[in-house]
Amino acid sequence: MTRTVYGACRYFFDALGLNRVEIRCDPANTRSRAIPERLGFTQEGVLRQVGTLSHGYYDHVVYGLLAHEWRARQEQRS
């Protein structure tokens, strides 16, 4: 999954010229949270009670990565 998200980021930043990519996931899902953390995203905060499920409300942790951060990481990899 990390390779897939990496490839998506390459496309978003390099081909589409986007300035920002955001990933949201469940705060308790450590495997999902590890993906943006491995790729250098910054944890920007937690959105509380963003939706409902049958058992109640749920939160999202928000990660963001900016184009200049992406380019800097790519230069470090070279």
GUNU-376019 format. One line per field, with one value per atom (N, C-alpha, C): residue in three letters; chain; atom name; y, x, z. Coordinates in steps of 0.001 Angstrom, whole numbers, always signed. Layout:
type: Ala, ...
mol: A, ...
atom: CA, ...
c2: Y, ...
c1: X, ...
c3: Z, ...
END
This chain:
type: Met, Met, Met, Thr, Thr, Thr, Arg, Arg, Arg, Thr, Thr, Thr, Val, Val, Val, Tyr, Tyr, Tyr, Gly, Gly, Gly, Ala, Ala, Ala, Cys, Cys, Cys, Arg, Arg, Arg, Tyr, Tyr, Tyr, Phe, Phe, Phe, Phe, Phe, Phe, Asp, Asp, Asp, Ala, Ala, Ala, Leu, Leu, Leu, Gly, Gly, Gly, Leu, Leu, Leu, Asn, Asn, Asn, Arg, Arg, Arg, Val, Val, Val, Glu, Glu, Glu, Ile, Ile, Ile, Arg, Arg, Arg, Cys, Cys, Cys, Asp, Asp, Asp, Pro, Pro, Pro, Ala, Ala, Ala, Asn, Asn, Asn, Thr, Thr, Thr, Arg, Arg, Arg, Ser, Ser, Ser, Arg, Arg, Arg, Ala, Ala, Ala, Ile, Ile, Ile, Pro, Pro, Pro, Glu, Glu, Glu, Arg, Arg, Arg, Leu, Leu, Leu, Gly, Gly, Gly, Phe, Phe, Phe, Thr, Thr, Thr, Gln, Gln, Gln, Glu, Glu, Glu, Gly, Gly, Gly, Val, Val, Val, Leu, Leu, Leu, Arg, Arg, Arg, Gln, Gln, Gln, Val, Val, Val, Gly, Gly, Gly, Thr, Thr, Thr, Leu, Leu, Leu, Ser, Ser, Ser, His, His, His, Gly, Gly, Gly, Tyr, Tyr, Tyr, Tyr, Tyr, Tyr, Asp, Asp, Asp, His, His, His, Val, Val, Val, Val, Val, Val, Tyr, Tyr, Tyr, Gly, Gly, Gly, Leu, Leu, Leu, Leu, Leu, Leu, Ala, Ala, Ala, His, His, His, Glu, Glu, Glu, Trp, Trp, Trp, Arg, Arg, Arg, Ala, Ala, Ala, Arg, Arg, Arg, Gln, Gln, Gln, Glu, Glu, Glu, Gln, Gln, Gln, Arg, Arg, Arg, Ser, Ser, Ser
mol: A, A, A, A, A, A, A, A, A, A, A, A, A, A, A, A, A, A, A, A, A, A, A, A, A, A, A, A, A, A, A, A, A, A, A, A, A, A, A, A, A, A, A, A, A, A, A, A, A, A, A, A, A, A, A, A, A, A, A, A, A, A, A, A, A, A, A, A, A, A, A, A, A, A, A, A, A, A, A, A, A, A, A, A, A, A, A, A, A, A, A, A, A, A, A, A, A, A, A, A, A, A, A, A, A, A, A, A, A, A, A, A, A, A, A, A, A, A, A, A, A, A, A, A, A, A, A, A, A, A, A, A, A, A, A, A, A, A, A, A, A, A, A, A, A, A, A, A, A, A, A, A, A, A, A, A, A, A, A, A, A, A, A, A, A, A, A, A, A, A, A, A, A, A, A, A, A, A, A, A, A, A, A, A, A, A, A, A, A, A, A, A, A, A, A, A, A, A, A, A, A, A, A, A, A, A, A, A, A, A, A, A, A, A, A, A, A, A, A, A, A, A, A, A, A, A, A, A, A, A, A, A, A, A
atom: N, CA, C, N, CA, C, N, CA, C, N, CA, C, N, CA, C, N, CA, C, N, CA, C, N, CA, C, N, CA, C, N, CA, C, N, CA, C, N, CA, C, N, CA, C, N, CA, C, N, CA, C, N, CA, C, N, CA, C, N, CA, C, N, CA, C, N, CA, C, N, CA, C, N, CA, C, N, CA, C, N, CA, C, N, CA, C, N, CA, C, N, CA, C, N, CA, C, N, CA, C, N, CA, C, N, CA, C, N, CA, C, N, CA, C, N, CA, C, N, CA, C, N, CA, C, N, CA, C, N, CA, C, N, CA, C, N, CA, C, N, CA, C, N, CA, C, N, CA, C, N, CA, C, N, CA, C, N, CA, C, N, CA, C, N, CA, C, N, CA, C, N, CA, C, N, CA, C, N, CA, C, N, CA, C, N, CA, C, N, CA, C, N, CA, C, N, CA, C, N, CA, C, N, CA, C, N, CA, C, N, CA, C, N, CA, C, N, CA, C, N, CA, C, N, CA, C, N, CA, C, N, CA, C, N, CA, C, N, CA, C, N, CA, C, N, CA, C, N, CA, C, N, CA, C, N, CA, C, N, CA, C, N, CA, C, N, CA, C, N, CA, C
c2: -1184, +0, +1260, +1218, +2385, +2720, +1692, +1942, +2548, +2113, +2658, +4127, +4465, +5856, +6698, +6153, +6856, +7159, +6165, +6368, +7403, +7377, +8384, +9778, +9902, +11202, +11688, +10793, +11169, +11741, +11082, +11540, +12891, +13002, +14240, +15435, +15269, +16379, +16607, +15544, +15695, +15862, +15074, +15141, +16196, +16249, +17180, +18546, +18616, +19889, +20366, +19430, +19824, +20370, +21194, +21757, +21002, +20251, +19610, +18294, +17297, +16012, +15766, +15299, +15053, +13610, +12988, +11638, +11697, +11061, +10965, +9496, +9164, +7781, +7757, +6586, +6379, +6490, +7283, +7427, +6106, +5138, +3862, +2879, +3195, +2280, +2559, +1909, +2172, +1789, +765, +363, +1412, +1963, +3025, +4293, +4607, +5813, +5705, +4494, +4306, +4693, +4592, +4882, +6350, +7308, +8699, +9069, +8460, +8755, +8293, +7112, +6629, +7523, +8124, +8936, +10409, +10752, +12112, +13100, +12627, +13513, +14044, +15193, +15806, +15585, +15112, +15004, +16409, +16797, +18165, +18302, +17205, +17300, +16161, +16245, +15249, +15974, +15492, +15998, +15134, +15736, +14996, +14814, +13620, +13260, +13728, +13308, +13723, +12936, +11834, +11030, +10069, +9331, +8369, +6986, +6012, +4608, +4056, +2796, +2205, +2287, +2304, +2359, +3774, +4777, +6154, +6958, +8041, +8946, +8394, +8865, +8497, +9740, +9647, +10730, +10378, +11379, +11185, +11914, +11270, +11970, +12443, +13675, +14286, +14437, +13960, +14111, +14933, +15811, +16616, +16598, +16727, +16819, +17887, +18833, +19929, +19632, +20251, +19986, +20240, +21329, +21620, +20580, +20022, +18956, +17686, +17393, +16237, +16346, +17512, +17694, +17547, +18092, +17984, +16528, +15743, +14315, +13553, +13937, +13271, +13573, +14797, +15165, +14382, +14173, +13416, +11959, +11427, +10021, +9814, +10892, +10774, +10706
c1: +809, +0, +860, +1976, +2859, +3357, +3715, +4170, +3063, +1839, +706, +485, +518, +337, +1509, +2719, +3886, +3674, +3222, +2967, +1884, +840, -216, +343, +1190, +1799, +2665, +3411, +4211, +3318, +2219, +1283, +670, +216, -433, +516, +1733, +2671, +3378, +3869, +4693, +3871, +2831, +2047, +938, +231, -890, -485, +674, +1146, +377, -198, -913, +62, -436, +392, +245, -840, -1096, -1827, -1412, -2107, -2445, -3668, -4143, -4619, -4287, -4756, -5456, -6615, -7363, -7573, -7463, -7703, -8144, -8580, -9037, -7838, -7930, -6812, -6354, -7245, -6884, -6256, -6277, -5755, -4267, -3436, -1995, -1362, -1868, -1306, -1596, -2791, -3122, -2337, -2158, -1425, +56, +592, +2011, +2349, +1396, +1666, +2045, +1207, +1635, +2858, +2996, +4167, +5444, +5427, +6600, +6940, +5919, +6120, +6399, +6523, +6905, +5773, +4541, +3418, +3498, +2919, +2844, +1456, +1396, +103, -350, -1494, -1973, -3060, -3673, -4693, -5685, -6677, -7740, -9067, -9853, -11202, -12120, -12764, -13585, -14994, -15500, -16871, -17248, -16445, -16677, -17788, -18191, -19254, -19836, -20832, -21473, -21489, -21410, -21589, -22665, -22963, -24014, -23687, -22403, -22015, -21740, -21924, -21741, -20839, -20325, -19472, -18051, -17347, -15938, -15106, -13815, -12862, -11983, -11294, -10253, -8996, -7850, -6582, -6226, -5717, -5435, -3921, -3419, -2014, -1949, -962, -794, +647, +810, +2131, +2057, +2999, +3040, +4052, +3864, +4714, +6189, +6499, +7917, +8515, +7700, +8180, +8429, +7537, +7690, +8988, +9212, +10430, +11690, +11672, +12839, +13115, +12090, +12262, +12789, +12340, +12805, +14283, +14703, +16115, +16976, +16476, +17213, +17380, +16387, +16435, +17439, +17757, +18673, +20112
c3: +0, +0, +0, +702, +734, -667, -1451, -2831, -3678, -3456, -4204, -3871, -2595, -2190, -2690, -2653, -3193, -4680, -5431, -6856, -7104, -6278, -6401, -6128, -5120, -4812, -5970, -6567, -7748, -8826, -9082, -10102, -9717, -8483, -8039, -8112, -7608, -7565, -8901, -9524, -10718, -11993, -12162, -13399, -13326, -12218, -12105, -11556, -10916, -10375, -9152, -8399, -7186, -6149, -5256, -4194, -2880, -2722, -1432, -1636, -855, -793, +666, +900, +2263, +2377, +3486, +3803, +5151, +5219, +6479, +6802, +8082, +8498, +9962, +10377, +11751, +12698, +13747, +14680, +15302, +15440, +16051, +15066, +13780, +12766, +12536, +13321, +13284, +11951, +11304, +10002, +8935, +8933, +7980, +8282, +9540, +9917, +9560, +9547, +9242, +7808, +6906, +5491, +5283, +5644, +5447, +6288, +7454, +8283, +7594, +6961, +6228, +5039, +4445, +3243, +3544, +4812, +5175, +5331, +5393, +5641, +7071, +7289, +8612, +9190, +10430, +11093, +11451, +10916, +11083, +12143, +12527, +13561, +13491, +14358, +14412, +14231, +13276, +13083, +13932, +14891, +15836, +15310, +15485, +15140, +13729, +12743, +11358, +10679, +11247, +10655, +11669, +11217, +12110, +11488, +12347, +12007, +12928, +12793, +13625, +15118, +15453, +16870, +17370, +16530, +16980, +16063, +16587, +15819, +15695, +14658, +14509, +14173, +14441, +14185, +12992, +12468, +11452, +11900, +11737, +11866, +10458, +10346, +9045, +8884, +7750, +7372, +6097, +5985, +4784, +4307, +2990, +2374, +1303, +1328, +361, -733, -1883, -3047, -2745, -2054, -1778, -824, +74, +958, +143, -784, -1665, -2466, -3078, -3886, -3034, -1830, -934, -594, -335, -29, -1240, -2427, -3643, -3889, -3602, -3746, -2754, -1539, -524, -950, -1647, -2092, -3209, -3943, -5099, -4691
END
